[in-house]
């Protein structure tokens, strides 16, 4: 929540890092203007100055909360732009560690085609890539071809910066204060930051299960996902040991794919029991183990012909204590394999396939249903494309999952970087879907060789995962009825979720109150 912040509509004008300024006598530098925006505002490159210069955020222990600082020179260019923000100090002189503050410059990327999503803008420049000031592992300052610090801002253009404040799990509750300093060749701007730490702690292992798939091979991608509470979907045999054993992973993929999808419609036999058992021995302790067996096979002309093979797979993975996951709508024909166990234990279902009665029956019989989004297959549910409504990224993993009784989220790919430079031009899946299949950016251009950098969209998804965690804490204290009343106020179903950031913030505050024992 930002004191006095207004909402800026998404626009289609961006900031170029290297800009040819008009010829003629140099324009004398002038004082910059800076202001604060909340985390769910997408700030366009032509954003007018906002009203607030101070930030007020509230967070539980173990949570990361964010806001944005935006700068413009008005009719004058700015050069050498830099941002500083000291860790907040709080009760009894307590000071959060230096690692509690992470700063990013927002990079505008070009979207060359109209978004196939109702209510979104057309071609233009959108802020999406986040250029980190420091290495997330070492804390060292970064330097790359796409810089975070010392950039220029052309006249009549605005440059947003993203601020994360992560509250340690042992922080004392209370009010913490600090300030930011934004330096340019035209002058310096300062502002206040107030952080309220609740007497509430989110668990180190997120409550929301999930599978965020990647091409594999880069531990940095999985690490970036886990920093945002999202579960890597790579097979457990490909997880870096430091991540596998780090206590954050709540769901893990055993990785035996049958080869069946909407195009092949054919399943290979399951692997031998000893191979599955060996993989299980390498899995993260305490995690839900699932096998992502088949993908969107309900689009096959004769999907029922695959059900005998799917039952064979279920028996094979169940012997090893592994659950079977398939991306398809729950089908009652697969609720019982003849022994009382389901054939599919985890259904990752698109919003357009949601049937309330069937999903409720699946959950009542011990199965799980996860949300699943790809492309833009309806005109009402949240989309995770560049330029889509920011609220949707937060609403789906958090309030919508809670309201529908879902327990996880699946995303088909996070690192589809294409053949071009995604820091300049958005990857267009199928030529129509900007950023679909890409939630992190390649780290090389920002000074992270073999690394990955987050997107704005991943930050919003993280906030939704934290919303889900708040609701689970509140359920353990206040019960289901009280929590459901709050959740369904903002997310009763896929068609009627709130697009109002303030409504989500108010619901989050109510969940926090319930979790802390209030009524």
C-alpha positions in Angstrom: 0.0 0.0 0.0 1.3 3.4 -0.9 0.3 6.6 0.9 -1.7 8.8 -1.5 -0.7 6.8 -4.6 -2.8 7.1 -7.7 -3.2 4.5 -10.4 -1.5 5.1 -13.7 -3.0 3.4 -16.7 -0.8 1.1 -18.7 0.6 2.8 -21.7 2.6 2.1 -24.8 5.5 4.5 -24.7 8.9 3.3 -23.3 12.3 4.4 -22.4 15.4 3.7 -24.5 18.7 3.2 -22.8 20.6 4.9 -25.5 18.8 7.9 -26.9 19.8 10.4 -29.6 19.0 13.8 -28.1 18.0 16.8 -30.3 20.9 18.7 -31.9 21.7 22.3 -30.9 22.9 23.9 -27.7 22.9 21.7 -24.7 19.9 22.0 -22.4 21.0 22.9 -18.9 20.1 20.2 -16.4 17.0 20.8 -14.3 15.7 19.4 -11.1 14.2 16.0 -11.5 10.8 15.0 -10.3 10.3 11.7 -8.4 7.3 10.0 -7.0 6.2 6.6 -5.6 3.7 4.1 -7.1 2.3 0.9 -5.6 3.4 -2.5 -6.8 0.4 -3.2 -9.0 0.7 -0.1 -11.1 2.3 -0.7 -14.5 4.2 2.7 -15.1 4.3 3.7 -18.8 7.2 5.6 -20.2 5.0 8.8 -20.6 3.6 8.7 -17.1 2.9 12.1 -15.6 4.3 12.8 -12.1 2.3 11.2 -9.3 1.2 12.8 -6.1 3.1 10.8 -3.5 6.8 10.9 -2.7 6.6 8.5 0.3 6.0 4.8 0.6 4.1 2.9 3.3 4.2 -0.9 3.1 3.1 -3.7 5.5 4.7 -7.1 5.6 4.8 -10.3 7.7 8.1 -11.8 8.8 9.4 -13.9 6.0 7.6 -11.8 3.3 8.8 -9.5 0.6 6.8 -6.3 -0.1 7.4 -3.9 -2.9 6.8 -0.4 -4.3 8.1 1.7 -7.2 10.0 4.9 -7.4 9.7 6.8 -10.7 11.8 9.7 -12.0 11.4 12.2 -14.8 13.3 15.3 -15.9 10.2 16.8 -17.5 11.3 18.8 -20.5 15.0 18.2 -19.7 17.0 15.0 -20.1 18.5 13.3 -17.1 21.9 11.6 -16.9 23.7 9.4 -14.5 20.4 8.4 -12.7 21.0 6.3 -9.6 18.9 5.2 -6.6 19.9 4.4 -3.0 17.8 3.1 -0.2 19.2 2.1 3.2 17.8 -0.8 5.2 14.9 0.3 7.5 15.5 0.8 11.2 12.8 0.0 13.7 11.9 -0.8 17.3 14.7 -0.3 19.8 17.2 0.7 17.1 16.8 -2.7 15.3 18.0 -2.4 11.7 17.1 -4.8 9.0 20.2 -6.3 7.2 21.6 -4.9 4.0 20.3 -7.9 2.2 16.7 -6.9 3.1 16.6 -4.3 0.3 16.8 -5.2 -3.4 16.7 -2.5 -6.1 15.9 -3.0 -9.8 15.6 -0.7 -12.8 12.6 -1.5 -14.9 13.5 -2.2 -18.6 11.0 -1.4 -21.3 10.6 -4.0 -24.0 8.9 -3.6 -27.3 5.7 -5.6 -28.0 5.3 -5.5 -31.8 1.7 -6.8 -32.1 -1.7 -6.3 -30.5 -2.2 -8.4 -27.4 -4.9 -11.1 -27.9 -6.4 -10.3 -24.6 -9.5 -8.3 -23.9 -8.9 -4.9 -22.2 -5.1 -4.7 -22.9 -3.2 -2.1 -24.9 -1.8 -2.7 -28.4 1.8 -2.6 -29.7 4.2 -0.4 -27.8 6.8 -0.4 -25.0 6.0 -2.1 -21.7 8.1 -2.3 -18.5 8.8 -5.9 -17.7 12.4 -6.9 -17.3 14.0 -6.0 -14.0 17.7 -5.2 -14.0 19.1 -5.9 -10.6 21.6 -3.5 -8.9 23.4 -6.4 -7.2 24.1 -10.1 -7.6 21.3 -11.9 -5.6 23.8 -14.4 -4.3 27.0 -12.4 -3.6 25.5 -8.9 -3.1 28.2 -7.5 -5.4 27.3 -4.6 -7.7 26.5 -5.6 -11.3 27.7 -4.2 -14.6 26.5 -5.3 -18.0 25.3 -4.1 -21.4 21.9 -3.5 -19.9 22.7 -1.4 -16.8 20.8 -0.7 -13.7 22.6 2.4 -12.6 23.8 5.6 -14.3 21.3 5.5 -17.1 19.9 8.5 -19.0 16.2 9.4 -19.2 15.1 11.4 -22.3 12.9 14.5 -22.0 9.3 13.9 -21.2 10.0 10.3 -20.3 9.6 8.5 -17.0 11.9 5.7 -15.6 10.5 3.4 -12.9 12.5 1.5 -10.4 11.4 -1.5 -8.4 12.1 -1.8 -4.6 11.8 -5.1 -2.7 12.0 -5.1 1.1 12.4 -8.6 2.5 11.6 -9.0 6.2 13.8 -11.5 8.1 12.0 -14.3 9.9 13.4 -13.1 13.3 12.5 -9.4 12.8 10.7 -7.7 15.7 7.2 -6.5 14.9 6.7 -2.8 14.7 7.3 0.3 12.5 10.6 0.6 10.6 11.7 3.7 8.7 14.2 4.7 6.1 14.5 6.9 3.1 15.4 6.8 -0.6 17.8 9.1 -2.5 17.5 9.5 -6.2 20.5 11.2 -7.8 20.8 12.7 -11.2 23.0 15.3 -12.9 20.1 17.7 -12.5 19.8 17.3 -8.8 18.8 14.9 -6.0 15.3 13.9 -4.8 14.6 12.2 -1.4 11.6 10.5 0.1 10.5 8.6 3.1 9.8 4.9 3.4 7.8 3.3 6.3 7.6 -0.4 6.8 5.2 -2.0 9.3 6.2 -5.5 10.3 3.3 -7.6 11.5 3.5 -10.0 14.4 3.0 -12.8 11.9 5.4 -15.1 10.1 5.0 -16.8 6.7 6.5 -20.3 6.6 9.9 -20.7 4.9 8.3 -23.4 2.7 5.4 -21.7 0.8 1.9 -23.0 1.3 1.1 -23.0 -2.4 2.3 -26.0 -4.4 3.1 -25.8 -8.0 5.2 -26.5 -11.1 6.9 -23.7 -13.0 8.5 -25.5 -16.0 11.8 -24.6 -17.6 14.2 -25.9 -20.2 16.4 -27.1 -17.4 20.2 -26.8 -17.1 20.3 -23.5 -15.3 20.2 -23.7 -11.5 19.9 -19.9 -11.5 16.4 -20.1 -13.1 15.2 -22.5 -10.4 16.8 -20.3 -7.7 15.1 -17.2 -9.0 11.7 -19.1 -9.0 12.3 -20.1 -5.4 13.1 -16.6 -4.3 9.6 -15.7 -5.5 7.9 -18.7 -3.8 7.3 -20.5 -7.1 8.2 -24.2 -7.3 10.6 -25.3 -10.1 9.1 -28.0 -12.3 12.3 -29.6 -13.6 12.8 -33.2 -12.7 14.3 -33.8 -9.2 17.3 -35.3 -10.8 18.1 -31.9 -12.4 17.7 -29.8 -9.2 20.8 -28.3 -7.8 21.6 -30.0 -4.5 21.7 -26.6 -2.7 18.1 -25.9 -3.8 16.9 -29.5 -3.3 18.1 -29.5 0.3 17.3 -25.9 1.1 14.0 -26.5 2.8 11.9 -24.3 0.4 10.6 -26.9 -2.1 7.1 -28.2 -1.3 6.4 -30.0 -4.6 8.8 -31.8 -6.9 8.5 -33.5 -10.3 9.9 -37.0 -10.6 10.2 -36.3 -14.3 9.1 -39.5 -16.1 7.1 -38.1 -19.1 5.0 -40.5 -21.1 5.3 -38.6 -24.3 1.5 -38.1 -24.5 0.2 -34.6 -25.4 -2.5 -33.1 -27.5 -0.7 -33.9 -30.7 0.9 -37.3 -30.1 -2.0 -38.8 -28.2 0.2 -41.8 -27.5 1.8 -43.0 -24.2 5.0 -44.9 -23.7 5.0 -47.6 -21.0 5.9 -46.5 -17.5 9.5 -46.9 -16.3 10.5 -49.9 -14.2 9.8 -49.6 -10.4 13.5 -49.5 -9.4 14.0 -46.4 -11.6 11.2 -44.5 -10.0 12.3 -45.6 -6.5 15.8 -44.3 -7.2 14.5 -40.9 -8.2 12.3 -40.8 -5.1 15.4 -41.3 -3.0 16.8 -38.1 -4.4 13.7 -36.0 -3.9 13.5 -33.0 -1.4 12.5 -34.1 2.0 8.9 -33.5 2.9 7.8 -32.4 -0.6 4.8 -33.6 -2.5 6.1 -35.9 -5.2 4.2 -35.9 -8.4 4.9 -37.2 -11.9 3.9 -34.9 -14.8 2.8 -37.8 -17.0 0.8 -36.3 -19.8 -0.1 -32.9 -21.2 -3.5 -31.7 -22.4 -4.6 -35.1 -23.6 -8.2 -34.2 -23.2 -7.8 -32.5 -26.6 -7.1 -35.8 -28.3 -9.9 -37.1 -30.5 -10.3 -40.3 -28.5 -8.8 -39.5 -25.1 -10.6 -42.4 -23.4 -8.4 -44.7 -25.5 -5.4 -43.5 -23.4 -7.1 -44.3 -20.1 -5.9 -47.9 -19.8 -2.3 -46.7 -20.3 -2.8 -43.9 -17.9 -4.0 -46.4 -15.3 -0.8 -48.4 -15.8 1.2 -45.2 -15.2 -0.8 -44.5 -12.0 -0.1 -47.9 -10.6 3.6 -47.6 -11.4 4.1 -44.2 -9.7 1.7 -44.9 -6.8 3.9 -47.9 -5.8 6.7 -45.5 -5.1 4.5 -43.0 -3.2 4.3 -40.6 -6.2 1.2 -38.8 -7.3 0.2 -38.6 -11.0 -0.2 -35.1 -12.5 -1.9 -34.4 -15.9 -2.8 -31.1 -17.4 -6.5 -31.7 -18.2 -9.9 -31.0 -16.7 -11.0 -33.4 -14.0 -12.7 -36.4 -15.5 -14.9 -38.6 -13.2 -13.9 -41.7 -15.3 -10.4 -41.3 -13.8 -11.5 -40.8 -10.2 -11.1 -44.5 -9.3 -8.6 -47.0 -10.8 -10.7 -49.9 -9.5 -8.9 -50.1 -6.1 -10.3 -46.9 -4.7 -7.3 -44.8 -5.7 -7.6 -42.1 -8.4 -5.9 -42.5 -11.7 -4.9 -38.8 -11.7 -4.1 -37.3 -8.3 -3.3 -33.7 -9.5 -5.4 -32.1 -12.2 -3.8 -28.9 -13.7 -6.8 -27.3 -15.3 -7.3 -24.3 -17.5 -9.9 -21.8 -16.3 -12.1 -22.4 -19.3 -12.3 -26.1 -18.4 -13.4 -25.4 -14.8 -16.6 -27.2 -13.7 -17.4 -26.4 -10.1 -19.2 -29.6 -9.3 -16.6 -31.9 -10.8 -13.7 -30.0 -9.3 -15.4 -30.1 -5.9 -15.9 -33.8 -6.2 -12.3 -34.4 -7.1 -11.1 -32.5 -4.0 -13.6 -34.2 -1.7 -12.2 -37.6 -2.9 -8.6 -36.6 -2.0 -7.4 -35.3 -5.3 -5.9 -31.9 -5.9 -6.7 -29.3 -8.6 -4.2 -26.7 -9.7 -4.6 -23.6 -11.7 -3.0 -23.6 -15.1 -2.6 -20.8 -17.6 -1.2 -20.7 -21.1 -1.7 -18.3 -24.0 -5.1 -16.5 -24.0 -7.8 -19.2 -24.3 -10.7 -17.2 -22.8 -11.6 -13.5 -22.4 -12.2 -13.5 -18.6 -9.6 -15.2 -16.6 -6.1 -13.7 -15.7 -3.5 -13.9 -18.4 0.3 -13.9 -17.8 1.3 -12.1 -21.0 3.4 -8.9 -21.1 0.8 -6.1 -21.0 -2.0 -8.1 -19.3 -3.7 -6.7 -16.2 -1.2 -6.7 -13.4 -3.9 -7.7 -10.9 -4.4 -11.0 -12.7 -0.9 -12.2 -12.0 -1.5 -11.8 -8.3 -5.1 -12.9 -8.2 -4.6 -16.3 -9.9 -2.1 -17.9 -7.5 -3.6 -16.3 -4.4 -7.2 -15.4 -4.0 -8.5 -17.4 -7.0 -6.8 -20.6 -6.0 -8.1 -20.1 -2.5 -11.6 -19.3 -3.6 -11.8 -22.3 -5.9 -10.3 -24.8 -3.6 -7.2 -25.2 -5.7 -3.9 -26.0 -4.0 -1.2 -25.2 -6.7 -0.4 -23.4 -9.9 1.3 -24.8 -13.0 3.0 -22.7 -15.7 4.3 -24.4 -18.9 7.6 -22.5 -19.3 9.5 -19.6 -17.7 12.7 -19.3 -19.8 11.6 -19.4 -23.4 14.0 -16.6 -24.5 13.7 -17.2 -28.3 16.3 -16.3 -30.8 16.5 -12.6 -30.3 17.2 -10.3 -27.4 14.2 -10.4 -25.0 15.6 -7.4 -23.1 14.8 -5.3 -26.2 11.9 -7.1 -27.9 9.3 -9.3 -26.2 9.4 -13.0 -27.2 6.2 -13.6 -29.2 5.0 -17.1 -28.7 3.3 -18.2 -31.9 3.7 -14.6 -33.1 0.8 -13.5 -30.9 1.5 -14.0 -27.2 4.1 -11.6 -25.8 6.2 -13.0 -23.0 4.1 -16.2 -22.8 6.5 -18.9 -21.6 9.0 -16.4 -20.1 8.9 -15.1 -16.5 12.7 -14.6 -16.1 15.2 -12.9 -18.3 18.7 -14.1 -19.3 21.2 -12.8 -16.9 24.2 -12.3 -19.2 23.3 -8.8 -20.5 22.9 -7.5 -16.9 26.1 -8.9 -15.6 24.9 -12.3 -14.4 26.6 -14.9 -16.7 24.6 -18.2 -16.5 22.2 -16.3 -14.3 18.6 -15.1 -14.6 16.8 -11.9 -13.7 13.1 -11.6 -12.7 10.3 -9.9 -14.5 7.6 -7.6 -13.1 5.2 -10.4 -13.8 7.1 -12.8 -11.5 7.0 -10.2 -8.7 3.2 -10.0 -9.0 2.9 -13.8 -9.0 5.0 -13.8 -5.9 2.6 -11.5 -4.2 -0.2 -13.9 -5.0 1.7 -16.8 -3.6 2.1 -14.8 -0.4 -1.7 -14.0 -0.4 -2.3 -17.8 -0.5 0.1 -18.2 2.5 -1.8 -15.5 4.4 -5.1 -17.3 3.8 -3.6 -20.7 5.0 -2.3 -19.1 8.2 -5.7 -17.4 8.7 -7.5 -20.8 8.2 -5.4 -22.4 10.9 -6.6 -19.7 13.4 -10.0 -18.5 12.3 -11.4 -21.4 10.4 -12.5 -21.9 6.8 -15.8 -19.9 7.0 -14.1 -16.7 8.0 -11.4 -17.0 5.4 -13.7 -18.0 2.6 -15.8 -14.9 3.3 -12.8 -12.7 2.7 -11.5 -14.5 -0.3 -14.7 -14.7 -2.1 -15.2 -11.0 -1.7 -12.5 -10.5 -4.3 -12.3 -13.8 -6.2 -15.5 -15.8 -6.2 -14.7 -17.5 -9.6 -12.8 -17.2 -12.8 -15.2 -14.6 -14.3 -15.8 -12.3 -11.3 -12.4 -11.6 -9.7 -11.7 -8.1 -8.7 -9.5 -5.9 -10.9 -9.0 -3.4 -8.1 -5.6 -3.4 -6.4 -7.0 -1.7 -3.4 -9.6 -4.5 -3.0 -6.8 -7.1 -2.9 -4.8 -5.1 -0.4 -7.8 -4.8 1.8 -8.5 -8.5 1.6 -4.9 -9.2 2.5 -5.1 -7.0 5.5 -8.3 -8.8 6.7 -6.5 -12.1 6.3 -3.6 -10.8 8.3 -6.0 -9.7 11.1 -7.6 -13.2 11.1 -4.2 -14.9 11.2 -3.2 -12.7 14.2 -6.3 -13.7 16.1 -8.6 -10.9 15.2 -12.2 -11.3 14.1 
